């Protein structure tokens, strides 16, 4: 896992008026909303007797342990030990780990790492504005999140895995692909797959990126991806790490060509079965990866068409504290 990052970990719709216990980033976490509706996250383990806090309840702005009624604030500090009396001070050691939490765009992020720099908040795709609506599904993969990400950066596999869906046409030859870094933590991929006519494939630095091609893939570290199909249609994915061998894919279809409330909801929902079917074509193969997690230096023999994956691995290594440079 890349430390000191804002990770999407939940959809806002999952967290309602009761505590929610989940496993994310290899850790057991509990989320809850306070009296204002703000989301908070703590380690899901009462410091007193090791009970899961998600089994408790929300009391105003505090989370109460179900076993002995200890009340935790958003910083993970116990404010009241009922057996000692409400007026008795609580020792400083009575505290669990808290995670800075941010909610926007229908997602909940947590900061996974050390001290959050100020000011700091998660980044999102600036070309998705409030005119878009979306439908969302969750899909569980038995794969490390880095492998699920790399699958969405891989333009070489499309005519093979998706031969009867998005890969129809036999465009097996890959020009490029083009990669353009927008910021230190965001890059675009431009796809130039074509039918093999006997001419050599162009390299990543030979394909034209100006004027910008209308179709592109966008990746935003650490775990967000967007398929920019066109000005009015997008596919978005959040690759949420569960543990070393499991990932939850939060998959969304966005559009703004239908804006009438009831009709747009119907259109969004009707688009999802096809998108899930395409994702499952990938999942069947990705779940067989060995080793489970990707790395910059490993036994794989990559080709020129894997350039986006190489760029992802280089930047991931940098963020993890390695020495890789572009």
N, C-alpha and C positions, 0 to 999 in steps of 0.2 A: 504494500500500500504506500502511496505517496503521502508523506506527512505534511502537516501545516497547509491543509487545503479545506475549502468548503465543498462538502460532498452532498449531492442530492441523496436523501435516504428514504423519503416517504412522499406520497401524494397527500396534499392537504385534505382530500376527501376521506382519508383513512382515520384521521384524528378528530374525534368528536368530543363528547362531553365526559367520556370515561378514560382512565389511563390506558395506554396502549403499550404492551410489551412486545418488542421485536428483537431479532438478532441482526445486527448490522456491523460491518467493518470488523468482524471477528469478535464482537462484544455484545453482551446482553444489555439492552437499553430500554428505558421506559420514557414515554412521551405523555404529556398532558397539557391541557389548556387552562389558563388561569381565569379569573373572573372577567377579564377584558377580552378573552379569546386568544391571547398570545400563547404560542407554543413554547414548551420547555422540554429539556432532555436531561436525564440523569442515568447514571449506572443503575441497573435494575437489581439492586441488592441492598437490603437494609443493613446498616452497619452494626445494628444491635445483635440480631440472631440469624442473619443471612437469608431472610425471606424476600421473595420477589415483590417489589413495590407495585408492580403493575396490577396486583391483586387487590390493592387498596382503593381509596377513593379520593376525589378532589374536594378540599374544604377551602373555598374561596381562592386564595392565591397559593395554597399549600397542598402537598401530596401527603396523604396519611397512610402509614404502613398498616396493613390489615391485621397484623399479629398483636401489637401492643400499643398502637395508636400514635407512634412517633410521627411528628409533623415536619416535613421537609420543605424548605423554600426553593426557589429556582436556582440558587447557587449550590444546592446539595447540602445545606446546613440544617441540622435539626433545631427547630425553634422551640418545640414543646415536647417534654417527656411526661405524659400524663401521670405516670406512677409517682413522679417526683413533685407534681404540682405545677400549675401554670406559672407561678411566680418564681420558680427555682431556675437559676441560670443553667444553661446547657454547656458542658465542656466543649472546647473548640475541636477536640478530636472526634466528636460525633458528627461526621460529615462524609458524604460520598462524592464521587467525581461528577461534576456537571459538564455539559457540553454547550458552548454558545450555539444558539439556534436562530435561524433566519427563515422567514416564510415569504414567498412571492411566486407569481406565475403558476399558482396551484401546486407548488412543490415546497417541501420542507428540507432545508439544508442543516447540517451540523458542521462545526469546525472540528477537524480531527488533527490534533497536534498540540503544540505548546501555546504560548500566549498569542491571542489574536492581535494582529497589528491594527493600529488605529489610523485613519478610519478603514474599515474593511466590511465588505459585503460580497456575496457571490455575484459572479458575472452571468449574463444570459445573452441570448441571441437578440441583438438590437433590431434585426429586421423582422421580428415577430411583434407586431404592435397590438393594441387593444381591439382592432377590427377583426382579429381572428378568433374563432371558437374552436374547440377541440373535443374529441372523444379519446378515452384512455383505457388501456387494458394492462394488466400485470402478467408477466410470463416468467416462470421459474426455469432457470437453466442450471444444469449440473456442470458448471464450468467456471474457471477463474474469470473475474471481471475483465482482466486485460485481454483475454482471448475473445471475449464477446465484443469488446471494443474493436479489436483488430479485424474481426469479421466484417464490421461496417466500414472499415477503411480499405478493404480488399476489393479491388475492381477486377482482378484476374478471374475470380471464381464465378462471376455472375452468369456467363453463358453455359456453365456446366451445372451448378447447383440449382439454378433458376431457369433451366432450359424451357420450361413450359409456362413461365410467368414473366418476370421482369427481364429475363435473359434471352427471350426469343429473338431469333434472327441470326444466330451463329456468329456473332461479332467476337471472335476469340482473340484477335490480334489487338494488343494494347499499345497505343501511342501514349507516351508519357508514363504514368499519369502526371498531370501538372500539380504542383503543390505550391501554395502561396501562404506564407506566415503573415497573419493580420496583427498579431501581438505575440508576446512571449509564450502565451498559453492558448492561442487559437490559430488554427490553420484551415485553409480551404483546399479541397481536392477537386480537380477538374478531370472529367472522364472523357477519353477519346477512343473508346473501343470501336473496332471496325472489322469487317470481314477480311480475311487474309487473301489478298490479291497477288501475293508473291513479292510485294515491295517490303523492305525492311521496316520494322517498327521504329518510330522516333523515340528518342530518349526524353526524360522528364524536362530537360532544359531546352529541348527543341520544339516543344508544342507551343502554340501561340496562346498567351494568356491576356492579351490586349487586342481588341476590346474584350472585356470579361465575358466568357461563355455564359449562356443563360442558365445552365444546369450546373450545380456543384454540391458537394458534400462539405459540411462544416463540422469541425471537432473543437470542443472547448474543454480544456483540462479542468478537473480530473475525470469527469464521467458524463459529459453531455455531447450529443451528436444530433445534427440536423441534415435531412435530405431536402435540399432546396430544389424542389421540382419545378416551381415557377412562382411568380409573384403572388399567386392566390392559393397555392397548395404546398404543404410541407408535411414531412414525416419527422417526428422527433423521438429520440430515445434517451433515457437516463439509465445508465448501467450501474445498478446499485449493488455494491459488494455485500454479501452476506458473510461468507467465510472464505477459506482458501479454495474451496471447490464448488461454491454455489453463488449465483448471481440472480437478482431479480431485474428483469427488463421491463421498465415502465415505457410503454410504447404509445405514442399519441399521433393522431391524424389531425392536422390543422387546416382550416380553409376559411376564406372570407368572401367566396363568390356567392354564398347563400347566407343571408343575414336575418331572415325572418325567424324568430326564436324557435317555434315548434319545428319548422321545416329544417333549419340548420342542425338541430339535434338529431333528427332522423338521418340526414345526409351523413353526418359525422359517424353515427353508429353503424350505418350500412357499409362504410368504408373499412371498418376494422377487421372483419373476418378475412378479407383478402390480405391485409397487412400482416395479420397473425399467421396466415398460411405461409406467406413468404418467409417470415421469421422462423417458422418451424422447419422449413427446408434447410435453413442454416443450422438450426439447433441440433439436428440429427447428426451433423458432421462435427460441429464445434465441440460437442461434448466428448469427442474421442481424442482431443488434443493430448499429446505427451511431449514434454512435461506439461503439467496443468497450467502453470503461469508462464507468460512470455518474459523474455529478457533481451537486453541488447546483444549480449554474447551468449550464444547457445548453439546447439548442434545443427540448426536448420540451415539450409542452403537457399538463400533468398535470391530472387531475380529482379531485374530492373522494374518490372511491373509492381513490385512490392515496395516501391519508394515511399508511399504514405505510411506504411507500417514501420519502415526503418526510421522515418522522421518521428513517429510517435514514440518508438522505443528510445531514441536518442534523448528526446525531451523528458520522457519519464525517468530515464537514468539521471539526468541533471537534477530534476526535482527531488529525487530520492537521495541526492547527495553524491552522485557519481561524478565523473569527469568528462562525460561525453559532451561534445560540442557539434554544432552544425557547421 
